[in-house]
Amino acid sequence: MNIFEVVRGEWGLTREAEFRADPWYIISGKQVIDSGFGKPPKEFFHKVLPPGVIVPGFVNAHSHIELSCMKDKIPYGSHLTEMGSIIQAHRGQMTSQSIRQAAVDAIHAAEAQGTFFFCDICNSTEFIRFLRDLPAFNGNRYLELLGFSSPSDQQRIVAAKQLLDIDATFYPTVHSIYGSSPLQMMFVREKARHTSVSIHLLESPDEIDFQQDRGRITEFLKKIGQHVRHTEMQGRSAVEYLHSVGMLSFKKLLLVHLSAARVEDIDRLSEYVPHSAWVICHRSNKYLGIERTNWETLKHSPLKMLIGTDSLATNSDLSVLNEMKAIFQEGKVSEHDLLRAATWDAYEYLEIRDNRIPHFLFPGAKPNIVSMSEAPAALVLGAA
């Protein structure tokens, strides 16, 4: 019995992130064995798919699936610290089952628009174990250590150590310069230097004030009993501080947001870690009233752009396709560069093997991002 299926489509995406007519795919299960354009290999029979666009699956390089339960609970225009207070107030009132169901629903909704891989950040050891065993989840799991003062920072380290003893498939990481203590930075550096780390960096201009021990973030930390003067970071830029404590010394480094990164910050990152990636979460930043002014500086830096959504606390969905549409409509990034960032650049940077990448048909769509985002639910090639 022939285990291969050969299909032909109307439009497909090339490895150069350009659309081309008459793609063909040789499929085994959901795995694309080979592909091309024009006539398929003559030794195979083939079937013609409905009109539409076929693309390899999209990568969400920064998500907080655990916070899907917070959808519609954060008012538009809330400040970063206001969001933190609201999340703290609501999370304790929710059951584990409701948190998990919201997460599953969000993953399925994103898959219906072609997103198949996540770099997801969890706060709880319980949820990160849930994702490990969830068939619908595909991606990298990061356990985020939070705690700017003791003993909370040490408690998170102990919990991470205990989980690492039974599950070595996740990455410990830190939240940010203001969310994770120097002790946690040291722990993550020792445990994950040879792998990957994902860190929120310069999401808001308030992080610049924080380096001077002033501003909204400092006041928020005082409010929740987490403020302490860590002298090693006072009066220094966030980038310089991270560099000094070895938090830029990782094989793969995901710098999330960089919305408020100044020219000097981007220059330092370009010098220290030109191999790193910066992850844009455009809709989430806009929702929190954070305006980006460094488009051109980042575009001309060596940092590789990837695309994330952040969470449903500040976004409408986890769909990278919808994220690309929103960024494209800003007129700052080309459609070609966005498609590269969501597919081939992400596969290369995150070392996603070809045999893990599903291909999706967007029925009736024309070969552009906007049309694809308006298409019915995407279909996985080879799915029963």
Summary of the structure (lengths in Angstrom):
residues: 384
radius of gyration: 21.3
end to end distance: 17.1
largest distance: 70.4
contacts: 1301
relative contact order: 0.16
helix: 38%
strand: 22%
